[in-house]
Amino acid sequence: MTYHPKVVGKKCYLSPIRMEDADTYTRWFNDLEVQKNLIIPVPIVTLESEKEWIANTAKREDTVIFAIVEKKGNTLIGNAGLHQINLRNRSAEFGIVIGEKKFWGKGFGTEATNLVLDYGFNVLNLHSIYLNAYAYNERGLNCYKKCGFKEVGRRREAKCIAGKFWDEVCMDILDREFTSPFVKGLFK
C-alpha cells in the first residue's frame, strides 16, 4: 500500500485518505471503544457507507481529511482533519481519531494534531481552529492542551451515555499561539 506524505513529523505523517482503507475505517468506526470519543455519533458503518463517505469527502471544498500513517511501518493508524473550513473568517473545526488502539498513549495523536494545525495555519492561512470534546475524553483533552488549545467554554451535561451526563468542552487555538513543526521549515 502506498501513501503520499503531505505533512511529515518524527513518528508519523499525514497523507490523503484512500478508498483502499475503507475496510479499516469501517472496523474502527464500529468499535465502541474507538467511537466513544468522537463528537459526532456514528451509526453502524457498512463498507459501502464508508466508501461513500470517503468519495463524498474528497469532493468537499470545506473539508480536508488526512490519513495518519506511522512512519516506521508505513501503517495507517488514524485520520485527522479540518471541517467547516471558512476561508473568509479563516477558521475551521479540528477532528482526529486514532483507530489502531495499540498506538494510543504513545504521542501519535499529539504529533498528528500538531501536523494538522501546521497545515491549517501555514498552508490554508487559517487564524482560528476549534474543537469540541466530551469531558470523559481525558486523553484527548490532555493532547489538545499540550498542542496549545485553550478551553473557551462548556455545554453542561450535553451528552448522556451509560446513564451519566457529561459536559461538552469547547476549545480553540489561534495562529499566533502555534509554532510550526514542519511547514515553516520548508521556507527558510
VENVENZI-V886331 format. One record per backbone hydrogen bond with DSSP energy under -0.5 kcal/mol. NH is the residue of the N-H (numbers start at 1). CO is the residue of the C=O. If there is no record, write none. Layout:
nh->{NH | NH}
co->{CO | CO}
//
This chain:
nh->{3 | 5 | 6 | 7 | 9 | 13 | 14 | 15 | 16 | 17 | 21 | 22 | 25 | 26 | 27 | 28 | 29 | 30 | 30 | 31 | 32 | 34 | 35 | 36 | 37 | 38 | 41 | 43 | 50 | 51 | 52 | 53 | 54 | 55 | 56 | 57 | 58 | 59 | 59 | 60 | 60 | 64 | 66 | 67 | 68 | 69 | 69 | 70 | 71 | 74 | 75 | 77 | 78 | 79 | 80 | 81 | 82 | 83 | 85 | 86 | 87 | 90 | 91 | 92 | 93 | 94 | 95 | 97 | 99 | 99 | 100 | 101 | 103 | 104 | 106 | 108 | 111 | 112 | 113 | 114 | 115 | 116 | 117 | 118 | 119 | 120 | 121 | 122 | 123 | 124 | 126 | 127 | 128 | 129 | 130 | 131 | 133 | 135 | 137 | 138 | 141 | 142 | 143 | 144 | 145 | 146 | 147 | 148 | 149 | 150 | 152 | 153 | 155 | 156 | 158 | 158 | 159 | 161 | 161 | 164 | 166 | 168 | 169 | 169 | 170 | 171 | 172 | 173 | 175 | 177 | 178 | 185 | 186 | 186 | 187 | 188}
co->{1 | 3 | 14 | 14 | 12 | 69 | 7 | 67 | 4 | 65 | 18 | 19 | 21 | 22 | 23 | 24 | 25 | 26 | 27 | 28 | 30 | 31 | 31 | 32 | 34 | 35 | 39 | 41 | 46 | 47 | 48 | 49 | 50 | 51 | 52 | 53 | 54 | 55 | 56 | 56 | 57 | 82 | 80 | 15 | 78 | 13 | 67 | 75 | 11 | 70 | 70 | 68 | 68 | 97 | 66 | 95 | 64 | 93 | 62 | 91 | 85 | 86 | 86 | 128 | 83 | 130 | 81 | 79 | 77 | 97 | 77 | 99 | 100 | 101 | 103 | 103 | 107 | 108 | 109 | 110 | 111 | 112 | 113 | 114 | 115 | 116 | 117 | 118 | 119 | 119 | 120 | 90 | 90 | 173 | 92 | 171 | 169 | 167 | 134 | 136 | 137 | 138 | 139 | 140 | 141 | 142 | 143 | 145 | 144 | 172 | 170 | 170 | 168 | 154 | 155 | 166 | 166 | 159 | 164 | 161 | 159 | 155 | 133 | 167 | 153 | 131 | 150 | 129 | 127 | 174 | 175 | 182 | 182 | 183 | 184 | 185}
//
